[in-house]
Amino acid sequence: MSVFRSTIPDVAAEEPMVQLLDADGTRTPHEQLDAVLDEHGLASPERLRGYYRDMVMIRAADLEATSLQRQGQLGLWASALGQEAAQIGAGHAAREQDYLVPTYREHGVAWARGIEPWRLLEMFRGVSHGGWDPNELRTHPYMIVLGSQAPQAVGYAMGLQRDGLVGTGDLSTDTSVLALFGDGASSEGEVSESLTFAASFQAPIVFYTQNNQWAISVPTEVQTRVPLAQRSRGWGIPSARVDGNDVLAVLGTVRTALDAAREGEGPRFVEAVTYRMAAHTTSDDASRYRPKAEEQEWAEKDPILRLRRHLEQLDQIDEDFVARCDEEAHDLAMQLHHHIHGMEDPDPVHMFDHPYAEPHPIVAREREEYLEYAAQFDDDEEEQA
């Protein structure tokens, strides 16, 4: 049976969910996805240990970022605690030439694409205007406004069609786009408009929503009466629902979707069912709306523990490896701590340096106006002295 479906079942609850690893780590065979994973050794023991390390590392960075925000070093932090498999799996599913368009919580995806965590923290500190070169790393800067990145992602995908980079059969050049957003953003009008354009032009894009159960304090069942995976089918876009705490299921499903889009088969939609273990952001108090029993239920589905159990069943992991990963993660957290604490605030005038590639008269005028404004405070300090 194909992973992706184009029809809506009579009963919404019948929507199947792709899962390769049970909560206890047991592997369930899946003919289609096993073939995809085996094609390039994506499920080899070495790769599995790499995914485990990735998730441990990014969780440590995530926890340290939360601590730094509590210390007043970051203005805000949006934790991805509990969503590591949904992100590491999706990040590694993309091929090198694919273009990823994230929202503001894709720390694991960023890690998989080679973006150092300190670049993310600098942005949340308010001293970076993006943090990396999107052309070099094939990953768009973080987008804060919900759903705003979806039309841009579709536009980029349509541009790939016009550049002749879709459906040529050359896996080294054919390209697709992965647009990432949360369950709350899926209710935004921009996402609906993006589905319209993607379907109409058969754009090479995969819409990937991490359903972490809560859009701040609004549960998913209030946002939609059917599984999110069924929404795209009204546009004629095939979709799949996958266990977002199962790194292998995510990896295989998203790779299948991206390959289809890259080969010219049009857009796909993937719903990864996962859970946000932390609050929406550090300005939120999840205890005011989320039951403790629910949190405990999902804690038992921890994606890192699930993969570790699977590796233990394969006899491909030992305590020494686990300890090395934990030690590396601690070192990373300490590096982030010292890096952020040692940062100096940049001169605000630098905000006018790079809005355009070439000098622009409006920006130049605004820069002069800012300098005149800032000079007033220098005069006040001199008078007080």
N, C-alpha and C positions, 0 to 999 in steps of 0.2 A: 504494500500500500504506500502511496506517495505521502511524503511528509506534509506537502502543501495541499490545501483544499480550496475549492472555488465555490462550494455551495454551503448554505447555512442549514444545520440540522433542525428538525421540528422542535426539539427541546434544547434550549440553550445549554443546559447542564451537561449535555452529551458531547460537548466540544472536547475532543481528545487532547491530551498533553503528552508531548514527546519527552521521554525520560530514558536515559541509558544507565544512570547510577541511582540505585535506591539510597535511602537515607543511611543504611548500614554499609554502603559501599559496594553492594552486589551489582555486577554488570549484567544488564539485560541486552541480548542481541537485537540488532535492528539492521536488516539487510541493506537498506538504502544508505543509512548514515554510516554504518560500519565500512562500506565501500569507499565513502568519501573520506573518512578518517584514515583508512589504511592506505589511500592513494599516495599520500606524501608522508606517511609515518606520523600523522598527527596524534595518534594515540599510543605511540611507542612508550615504553617505560621511562626513557630519558625525557621525552616531551611531557609526560605526566608529572614527573618530578619538577620539571621547569614550571608547569602551571601551578603546582603546589607552592613553590618558592615565590612565584609572582604574587599569589594571593596573600601569602604571609607578609611579604614586603610592603605591599600597598596598604594592607590593614594597619601595619605599624605606622606608616606615614600618615594615614588617616587619623589614627588616634593621637599622634603627636600634634597634628594640625589643630584638632579640637582643644588639646591642652594649651597650645600657643594662643588660640583665640581667647581662652579663659584668662590668660596672662596679659591680655591687652595687646598682643603682638599682631593679631589679624583682626580686620574689621568684622569678618563673618567667616563661617566655614559651613559647607554643605557636605555632610558625611555620607559616604557610600558603604558604611559598615553593614555587612550582611549581603551585599550585592557583588561581592568580588568575582564569583563564578560567572555571573551574567555579563560582567565587563571584561574580564580576562579572556573568556571564551570568545566574545564578540570581537575583541581587539585582535586576537590571533587568527580569527577566521578570515579577516581581510587580507588580500594580497598586497604586496608592497606598493603597487601603483594605484590601488583604490584610494578614494578620497573620503575621509570620515568627517562628519559634521556633528559635533557633540553639543550637549547642553552644558550645565554647570556642575554635574555630579559624576562625570565620567573619568574618575581618577585611575581606575584600573585599565580603561581603554587607553588613556594617555600613557600609562606605564608600558603597555604592550606595544605602543607605537614609538617608544624610545624617548618620551618626554619626561624629563626629570621632575620629581615631585616638587622640588624647590621652585620651579617655574610656576606651578599652580599656586603655591603659597604666596609667592610674590604678588600674584594677581589679587588674591583675597586680602592682602595687606594694603592694596591700593597703590602700588608703586610700579606696576607693569601694565602696559596697554595691550597685552595679548600673551607675551611670554615666549613665543617661538615662531619660527618661519613656517607658515602653513604649506608653502610650496615644497620645502625641504622634507618635512615630516608627513606630508600628505594628510594633515589633520587641521581642521579649521579651529580658530580660537574659540574658547568657551563662549557660549551664548547664555545670557542671564534671563532675558525676556522669554516667557514660556511660549514654545511653538514657533518663535520668530525665525529659527534656523531652517525650518522645514521648506518654505518656499525657496530659500537660497540653495538648499541642497538639490531640490528638483531642477532649478535653473542650471546648476553646475552639471547635473546629469544630462540635461538637454543639450548643453554645450558639448559634452563628450560625444553625443550622437553626431553633431554637426562637424566635429573634428575627425570623424571616422575612426573613433576609438572603441567601437562597440560592435560585437558580432562578426569580427573578421576571422576568428578562429585562432588568433595569435595570443596565447595566454600571457605572453610577456608584455603585451601592450594593451589588450582589451581591458577596459576599466569600468568599474561600477562605483556607486556612492552609497555609503551607509549613513543614514540620518538617525540620530539617537535622540530620544525624548522620553519623558516619564508618562505615567498613566494620567496625571492631571493635565499635562500639555496636550494629550491626545484629544481632549475636549475643546481645545482652542480652534477658532475658525481658520487660522493659518494652516493647521494640519489638514482640515477638510479641503481647503483650497489646493493644498499640495497634492492630495490624493487625486483630485480632479485633473490637474495638469499632468501628473505622472501617468495616470491611466489613459488620458486622451492621446498623449504623445509616446506612450509605451517607453517611458524614460528608464534608463538602467540604474534603478535606485532600490534600496531595501530600507523600508521604514522599520526601525527597531525600537519598540517601547518596552521599558522595564517597568512592569506593573509591580511596584513595591507596596501595594495595598492602600497607601494613604497619599492623597494630594493635600499636603499639610494636614489639616484635621478632617478632611472629607474622605470617607472610605470609598473604595472602588465601586461597591454595589450601589452607591448613591449617584455616581457619575454615569453608570451604564447598566442597563437591564440585561445585557448579553455580554459574553466574554469579549474583551477588546479585540481579540483575533478575528472576530466576525465583522467588525466595523468595515474593514477595507473591502470586503466582498461585495458590498453595495456598489462599489466603483468597478467591480470586475477584477480586483487585485487579489490573487491567491494569497493565503495566509496560513500561518502555523502557530500553535501555542506550545511553548517549550518550558520545561522545568528550569527556571533561571538559577537555581542553586546547584545545578548539575553542569559542570564546566564542559563535559564532553558533549552533552546534548545540545548546549548552546553553540559550541564550536561547529559541530556537524550541521546543525540546522542553518546557522547564519552563513557558513561556507556554501551550502547548497543554494541558498537564496542569492548570494552575491554572484555565484557562478552563472546562475540562470539569467540574472539581470545583465551580466557582462556579455553573455552570449546572444543578447538581443531578444530575450523572451519577455521583456517588460518588467514592471515593478513587482516587488514582493513585500509582505508585511509579516513581521515576527513579533509576537507577544511573549516576553520572558517573565514568568511568574516567580517573583522573588519577594524579599521583605526588607524594608529599611529598619534596621535594628536601632539606629540612633534617631534623634529628632530630625525634623525636616531640615532645619539649620540650627546653628547655635543660638539663634534668637527665639527658638520654639521650645515649648515644654510639652513633650508628647504624653507625659503622665496625666495630663488634663483630659485627654480624649481616648487614650489607647489602653485597653485592659492588659494587666500583667499576664494573665493566662495566655493571651494571644502571643505576647512576646516570648514566653517560655516555650510555647508550641513551635515557634519558628526557630528558636535557638537550638532546638534539637535537630533542625535541618541544616545546620551550619555548613556552608559550602566547603570550607577548608577541611573540616573534620570528615566530611563525606569523602573527599578525594583521598585523604590520608588513609581512611579505612579501606578504600579500594586498593591503594598501593600495598597496604599490609596484606590483603588477601592475595595479591600477586607476588608477595615476598620481594617487593622492589623498593622498600624503604626501611630504614632502621633508625634507632634513636640518635645515632651520630649525625645523620643527615638532618633530622628534625632539629637537633640542637644547633647545627651550623646555620640553618635557615633562621632560627630564632635569634642567633647571635648577629647575623647580618642585618636582620630587621631592627634590632636594637641599635646597631651602629648607624643605620640609616636615620632612625628617629633622632639620635643625638646630633648627627650632621645637620639635619633640618633645624633642630633647636638652636644650635650655635650660629647657623647661617642667618636665620631670621633675627635672632637677638643682636647679631652684629651688623645688621643693615642700617645704613643711614638713609633718611628720607631724601629723595631727589629734589633738585631745584624745580619748583613748579613750572618755570618758564620752558622747561624741556618738553612740555606737553604740546608746544607749537612746532616742534622740530620735524615730525614725521606724518602729519595728516595726509600730505600729498608727496609724491615722489619729487616734484619740482616746486620751487617757491611759488606761493599763491598770494595775490594781493590782499584778499580778505583775511587770510590767516596772519599775514604780516601786520595788518592794521590791528587785529585783535591782540597780537603779541605786544604791540606798542601800548595799547590801552591797558593791558594787564600790568606792564612795567610801570606805567604812570600810577595805577591803583596801588601797587605794592610799595612804590616810593613814598606814599603818604605815611605808611607805618614806620618807615625809616626816619622820616622827619619827626614823628611823634616821639620815637625813642631818643633822638638827639636832644629834643627839647626837655625831656624828662631827666636826661643826664646832666 
